[in-house]
Amino acid sequence: MSRWFQKEIRLNERKRGCHLVHSEITGQLPELKNFKIGMANFFLKHTSASLMINENYDSDVQKDMEMGLNKIVPETFPYIHTAEGPDDMPGHLKSGIVGVSLNVPITNGKLNLGTWQGIYLCEHRNSGGSRRLVVTLQGQEK
């Protein structure tokens, strides 16, 4: 039988950078284990942070990702939108480039990612606060 499930979860506040949040997300989704096969959609309800799937083993990847994004989208560009601080408009650009939504297959009650893959929250503000994530699960129940 096909089933839909949706809930909003909150991710802890983090400093600026790319952070592996895979366990924090799955820890708030006990409902995942009820699905035999399906899809999970993760939607971040913010415009100055983003979601990505990347390496979950070497934390240097997270540091390099932040350095790379800062090189691509510098704070020193002459932005017009500056009312919320120098990190705001670059945060919007990074969010637009990286994206705020992920789709991940579900297999036997777990997210079906590669061995070295995990979900990252990329916090593009110096102090962005906690972040809200809408999770939608759809698929066949066990």
C-alpha positions as CSV (number, residue, x, y, z in Angstrom):
1,M,0.0,0.0,0.0
2,S,1.3,3.4,-0.9
3,R,1.7,5.9,1.9
4,W,2.5,9.6,2.3
5,F,4.0,11.1,5.4
6,Q,5.2,14.7,6.1
7,K,6.7,16.4,9.1
8,E,8.8,19.5,9.9
9,I,12.0,19.0,11.8
10,R,14.5,21.5,13.2
11,L,18.2,21.4,12.8
12,N,20.4,22.8,15.5
13,E,22.1,26.2,15.0
14,R,25.5,26.0,13.4
15,K,28.2,28.4,12.6
16,R,28.9,29.3,9.0
17,G,30.1,26.4,6.9
18,C,29.1,23.0,5.5
19,H,28.0,20.6,8.2
20,L,27.2,16.9,8.0
21,V,23.7,16.6,9.4
22,H,22.7,13.2,8.1
23,S,22.4,11.6,11.6
24,E,20.6,14.6,13.1
25,I,18.0,14.4,10.3
26,T,17.5,10.6,10.4
27,G,17.4,10.7,14.2
28,Q,14.3,12.8,13.9
29,L,12.6,10.4,11.4
30,P,11.7,7.2,13.1
31,E,8.9,6.9,10.5
32,L,11.5,6.1,7.8
33,K,11.7,2.5,9.0
34,N,8.0,2.0,8.0
35,F,8.8,2.3,4.3
36,K,10.0,-0.6,2.2
37,I,10.6,1.4,-1.0
38,G,10.0,5.1,-1.8
39,M,11.4,8.6,-2.0
40,A,12.3,11.1,0.7
41,N,12.2,14.8,-0.1
42,F,14.0,17.3,2.1
43,F,13.1,20.9,1.7
44,L,14.9,23.6,3.7
45,K,12.6,26.6,4.5
46,H,15.3,29.2,4.3
47,T,17.0,31.5,1.7
48,S,20.5,31.8,3.1
49,A,21.3,28.1,3.7
50,S,21.3,25.1,1.5
51,L,21.3,21.3,1.4
52,M,23.6,19.0,-0.5
53,I,24.8,15.4,-0.6
54,N,28.5,14.9,-0.3
55,E,31.3,12.9,1.3
56,N,30.5,11.8,4.8
57,Y,34.0,10.4,5.8
58,D,36.6,13.2,5.6
59,S,35.7,16.4,7.3
60,D,38.2,18.3,5.2
61,V,35.6,18.1,2.4
62,Q,33.3,20.2,4.5
63,K,36.1,22.9,5.0
64,D,37.1,22.8,1.3
65,M,33.4,23.1,0.2
66,E,33.0,26.3,2.3
67,M,36.3,27.7,0.9
68,G,35.2,26.9,-2.7
69,L,31.7,28.5,-2.2
70,N,33.4,31.6,-0.7
71,K,35.7,31.8,-3.7
72,I,32.7,31.5,-6.2
73,V,30.5,33.9,-4.2
74,P,32.7,36.5,-2.4
75,E,31.4,38.9,0.2
76,T,33.3,41.7,-1.4
77,F,31.2,41.9,-4.6
78,P,29.3,45.3,-4.8
79,Y,25.9,43.9,-3.9
80,I,22.8,46.2,-3.8
81,H,20.9,44.1,-1.2
82,T,23.0,44.9,1.9
83,A,20.3,45.7,4.5
84,E,20.8,42.5,6.5
85,G,24.6,42.5,6.6
86,P,27.5,41.6,4.3
87,D,26.9,37.8,4.6
88,D,23.3,38.0,3.6
89,M,23.3,38.5,-0.2
90,P,26.2,36.0,-0.7
91,G,24.1,33.6,1.4
92,H,21.2,34.0,-1.0
93,L,23.4,33.4,-4.0
94,K,25.0,30.3,-2.5
95,S,21.5,29.0,-1.5
96,G,20.4,29.5,-5.1
97,I,23.4,27.8,-6.6
98,V,23.5,24.8,-4.2
99,G,19.7,24.4,-3.7
100,V,17.3,23.9,-0.8
101,S,15.8,20.5,-1.8
102,L,17.0,17.0,-2.0
103,N,15.3,13.7,-3.2
104,V,16.8,10.5,-1.8
105,P,15.5,7.0,-2.4
106,I,14.3,4.9,0.5
107,T,15.1,1.2,0.6
108,N,14.1,-1.1,3.4
109,G,13.5,1.7,5.9
110,K,16.7,3.6,5.2
111,L,18.0,6.4,3.0
112,N,19.7,4.6,0.1
113,L,22.8,6.7,-0.3
114,G,26.3,5.6,-1.4
115,T,28.8,4.4,1.1
116,W,30.6,7.8,1.4
117,Q,27.5,10.0,1.0
118,G,25.8,12.0,3.6
119,I,23.4,15.0,3.9
120,Y,25.0,18.4,4.5
121,L,23.5,21.6,5.7
122,C,25.4,24.5,4.3
123,E,25.0,27.5,6.6
124,H,25.8,30.6,4.6
125,R,25.3,33.2,7.3
126,N,27.6,34.0,10.2
127,S,24.7,33.4,12.6
128,G,21.8,31.9,10.8
129,G,20.0,30.3,13.8
130,S,18.3,26.9,13.8
131,R,17.0,25.8,10.5
132,R,13.6,24.2,9.6
133,L,13.3,21.3,7.2
134,V,10.1,19.8,5.8
135,V,10.5,16.1,5.2
136,T,8.1,14.3,2.9
137,L,8.2,10.5,2.6
138,Q,6.2,8.6,0.0
139,G,6.3,5.0,-0.9
140,Q,5.3,1.4,-0.2
141,E,5.0,0.4,3.5
142,K,6.8,-2.7,4.8
